[in-house]
Amino acid sequence: MGADLMKRGIYVLAFATALIGGCATANLGSIRPSEDAARQFRELEINPNFRYWYLNQENNPFGVLGIDREYRFEGGPVWTPVDPDAAVFKKVVGLVQAFPVRGSYTSGFEIVDSQGRPIGVWYSSLNAGVTVDHAAKVVVVTTPMPWTKPFSRLGPERSREPLTAVRAIRADPST
């Protein structure tokens, strides 16, 4: 009797774990490396089915994102929409490429929904997490925020050297 009850308990626990795991991953999207996506950004090749955003400020962007027009992007205040035909798009793509975060390099990624269907592109030197609500057609992208860390001489995450104090320079070398 005790062993039978134990088996039932294990089956119920296994079923509950599978059910919870399935619900927890139902809205997860993912990103996967894509040389084609990197090439598209390097060559400024625009997908007319995408809307585009950049991460952080125009003069200090950390990534550029393109999402299928049938989806709504919820990025918050650190994301700025950008017209891919505008000079700003070329500028932010160039800055993302030229100034990767320290210890990394800029790469292209394909964004896919939970069914593995491509729904966007990501160009950055930052890692990203993607949540896709396929039913509501909503995409959320989360990234580290290196611009919130203390600035060094080269900007956020570009160098970890502390700022040095300014020393007085004497005009008379004999003193």
C-alpha positions, -999 to +999 in steps of 0.1 A: +000+000+000+028+025+009+048+017-023+016+022-044+009+055-028+045+065-033+043+057-071+011+077-074+028+106-057+057+105-081+034+104-111+014+133-099+046+153-091+061+144-126+028+155-143+027+188-123+063+195-131+057+189-168+026+210-168+042+239-150+073+237-172+052+237-203+033+268-191+065+286-181+081+282-215+050+288-236+059+324-241+096+322-244+112+332-276+149+330-283+177+345-303+201+325-323+233+337-340+228+347-376+255+358-400+227+367-424+212+392-398+247+406-392+252+411-429+219+428-433+228+453-407+263+459-420+249+465-455+220+484-442+196+460-459+161+468-446+133+442-442+101+461-452+081+437-429+100+449-398+098+480-376+131+490-360+143+504-326+177+512-311+187+507-275+198+536-253+207+570-268+213+579-304+249+588-297+255+558-275+234+529-288+240+494-276+218+475-301+194+477-330+163+456-332+139+448-360+105+431-352+079+418-376+051+444-381+024+419-370+040+420-335+039+449-309+072+456-292+071+466-256+106+480-249+100+509-225+118+542-223+153+529-232+142+519-267+136+545-295+118+537-327+139+546-358+129+548-395+153+525-414+153+550-443+166+578-420+202+589-415+198+581-378+194+544-386+227+543-405+244+562-376+232+540-348+240+508-367+275+522-374+280+531-337+268+497-325+292+480-349+322+503-341+319+504-303+310+470-288+309+466-250+343+457-235+353+421-241+327+414-267+320+420-304+290+430-324+269+401-338+237+395-356+209+374-343+176+361-355+147+364-331+123+334-331+090+328-313+083+298-291+074+277-323+107+286-338+093+310-364+116+339-372+100+372-362+129+396-360+166+405-359+190+418-332+223+435-338+244+441-307+274+431-285+250+426-256+232+393-247+194+395-249+165+376-236+133+374-256+097+368-244+071+364-271+034+362-264+023+346-297-014+349-289-013+386-281+015+393-307+037+410-281+075+409-279+097+419-250+135+420-252+156+423-220+193+432-220+219+442-195+221+480-190+258+489-191+250+526-194+238+526-158+273+516-145+298+543-135+314+559-164+351+556-171+372+577-195+359+556-225+323+554-215+302+526-199+317+491-201+343+503-225+370+502-198+370+493-161+398+517-151+388+541-124+388+578-131+420+595-120+421+628-103+433+658-123+467+670-111+479+706-112+505+713-139+532+737-129+546+760-155+579+764-137+597+729-137+622+741-110+595+743-084 
